[in-house]
Amino acid sequence: MTGLSAIAAANGWFITVTGLVIVFTGLALLAAFIASLDKLLAFWDRGVAWLQRPRRRESSGPAPGALAHQGPAPLPRADASARTVFLGGETLEVYQYFQWLTRRQGDVFSLSRLLEQAEKRGIPRPHFHLDELLVLGLIEELPGEECGFYRWTPGISVQPEE
């Protein structure tokens, strides 16, 4: 037996069709994977960014050892009677940079937009510093219909630490 009759006798047509389906399915899955690769990589980047985001802490300061590479940083202190806040080092520099960024947005600004601009410009640890400014009362949320927008608290002066 030779030729097409031998193929039919040994289930050759079934084996051929099965092989074609397997190869076609593999190529279709590969094409779908390549087509969605940009979405998969964007999802991966969001996951990595989420894992690297600073965690919210109970205390207003960083976790022990978080600033070990920078040396000891003085903690900011507020003098309530004179409405003066003393900032030192990196916090003062970031405060001035945030002031500059918010002047470009106007008197009323959005925290998410401020953080986005700060990250684009490479400000170190913008989430931490923004939280610190909120805790110190330098930034306040607007009441009423403007809830969700913020402004610099009027009447507070910021001085460098000695």
C-alpha positions as CSV (number, residue, x, y, z in Angstrom):
1,M,0.0,0.0,0.0
2,T,1.4,3.4,-1.1
3,G,0.2,6.9,-1.7
4,L,-3.0,8.4,-0.4
5,S,-4.5,5.0,0.6
6,A,-1.6,4.4,3.0
7,I,-2.2,7.8,4.6
8,A,-6.0,7.1,5.0
9,A,-5.3,3.6,6.4
10,A,-3.0,5.0,9.1
11,N,-5.2,7.9,10.2
12,G,-2.8,10.3,8.4
13,W,-5.5,12.8,7.6
14,F,-6.5,13.1,11.2
15,I,-2.9,13.5,12.2
16,T,-2.3,16.2,9.5
17,V,-5.4,18.2,10.5
18,T,-4.5,18.0,14.2
19,G,-1.0,19.2,13.4
20,L,-2.3,22.1,11.4
21,V,-4.7,23.1,14.2
22,I,-1.9,23.0,16.8
23,V,0.4,25.1,14.7
24,F,-2.3,27.6,13.8
25,T,-3.4,27.9,17.5
26,G,0.2,28.5,18.6
27,L,0.7,31.2,16.0
28,A,-2.5,32.9,16.9
29,L,-1.6,32.9,20.6
30,L,1.9,34.3,19.7
31,A,0.3,37.1,17.6
32,A,-2.2,37.9,20.4
33,F,0.7,38.1,22.9
34,I,2.8,40.4,20.7
35,A,-0.2,42.6,20.0
36,S,-1.0,43.1,23.7
37,L,2.7,43.3,24.8
38,D,2.5,47.1,25.2
39,K,-0.5,46.8,27.6
40,L,1.2,44.1,29.6
41,L,4.4,46.2,30.0
42,A,2.3,49.2,31.1
43,F,0.6,47.0,33.6
44,W,4.0,45.8,34.8
45,D,5.3,49.3,35.2
46,R,2.2,50.4,37.2
47,G,2.7,47.4,39.5
48,V,6.4,48.2,40.0
49,A,5.5,51.9,40.7
50,W,2.8,50.8,43.2
51,L,5.3,48.6,45.0
52,Q,7.9,51.4,45.2
53,R,5.4,54.1,46.4
54,P,6.0,55.4,49.9
55,R,3.8,53.8,52.6
56,R,1.6,56.0,54.8
57,R,2.9,55.8,58.4
58,E,1.3,56.6,61.7
59,S,4.1,59.0,62.6
60,S,4.9,62.1,60.6
61,G,8.6,61.2,60.2
62,P,10.3,58.5,58.1
63,A,10.8,55.0,59.3
64,P,14.0,54.4,61.3
65,G,16.9,53.9,58.9
66,A,15.0,55.5,55.9
67,L,17.4,58.4,55.9
68,A,20.5,56.5,56.8
69,H,22.2,57.2,53.5
70,Q,21.7,61.0,54.0
71,G,22.8,61.3,57.5
72,P,20.7,62.6,60.4
73,A,18.1,65.1,59.4
74,P,16.7,67.6,61.9
75,L,13.0,67.3,62.5
76,P,10.9,70.3,61.6
77,R,9.4,72.2,64.5
78,A,6.5,74.6,64.6
79,D,6.1,77.6,66.9
80,A,2.3,77.9,67.3
81,S,2.3,81.4,68.9
82,A,4.1,83.1,66.0
83,R,2.7,80.9,63.3
84,T,6.2,80.2,62.1
85,V,7.4,76.8,60.9
86,F,11.1,76.0,60.9
87,L,12.2,73.7,58.1
88,G,15.7,72.4,57.5
89,G,17.7,70.7,54.7
90,E,15.8,68.8,52.1
91,T,12.4,69.7,53.4
92,L,13.0,73.4,53.0
93,E,14.4,72.9,49.5
94,V,11.3,70.8,48.5
95,Y,9.0,73.3,50.1
96,Q,10.5,76.1,48.0
97,Y,10.2,73.9,44.8
98,F,6.6,73.1,45.6
99,Q,5.9,76.8,46.0
100,W,7.4,77.5,42.6
101,L,5.3,74.7,41.0
102,T,2.0,75.9,42.6
103,R,2.6,79.5,41.5
104,R,2.4,78.1,38.0
105,Q,-1.0,76.5,38.8
106,G,-2.5,79.5,40.6
107,D,-3.6,80.1,44.2
108,V,-5.7,76.9,44.2
109,F,-4.0,73.7,43.2
110,S,-4.6,70.0,42.9
111,L,-2.3,67.6,44.9
112,S,-2.3,65.0,42.2
113,R,-1.2,67.5,39.6
114,L,1.4,68.8,41.9
115,L,2.8,65.3,42.6
116,E,2.8,64.6,38.9
117,Q,4.8,67.7,38.1
118,A,7.2,67.0,41.0
119,E,7.8,63.5,39.8
120,K,8.5,64.7,36.2
121,R,11.0,67.2,37.5
122,G,12.8,64.6,39.7
123,I,12.0,66.0,43.2
124,P,13.2,63.5,45.7
125,R,10.4,61.6,47.6
126,P,7.6,64.0,46.7
127,H,4.9,62.0,48.4
128,F,6.7,62.0,51.7
129,H,7.4,65.7,51.6
130,L,3.9,66.6,50.5
131,D,2.5,64.6,53.4
132,E,4.9,66.3,55.8
133,L,3.8,69.8,54.6
134,L,0.2,68.7,55.1
135,V,0.9,67.4,58.6
136,L,2.7,70.7,59.5
137,G,-0.3,72.7,58.3
138,L,1.4,74.5,55.5
139,I,-1.1,73.3,53.0
140,E,-4.8,73.3,53.7
141,E,-7.8,71.8,51.9
142,L,-10.5,74.2,50.7
143,P,-14.0,73.8,52.1
144,G,-17.3,73.5,50.3
145,E,-17.6,73.1,46.6
146,E,-13.8,73.4,46.2
147,C,-13.3,70.3,48.4
148,G,-10.4,68.3,46.9
149,F,-8.4,71.4,46.0
150,Y,-5.7,72.9,48.2
151,R,-3.9,76.1,48.9
152,W,-1.0,77.3,51.0
153,T,-2.2,78.2,54.5
154,P,-2.2,82.0,54.8
155,G,-0.4,83.6,57.8
156,I,2.3,81.0,58.2
157,S,5.9,82.0,57.6
158,V,8.5,79.4,56.9
159,Q,12.0,80.0,58.3
160,P,15.2,77.9,57.8
161,E,16.4,76.0,60.8
162,E,19.5,77.3,62.5
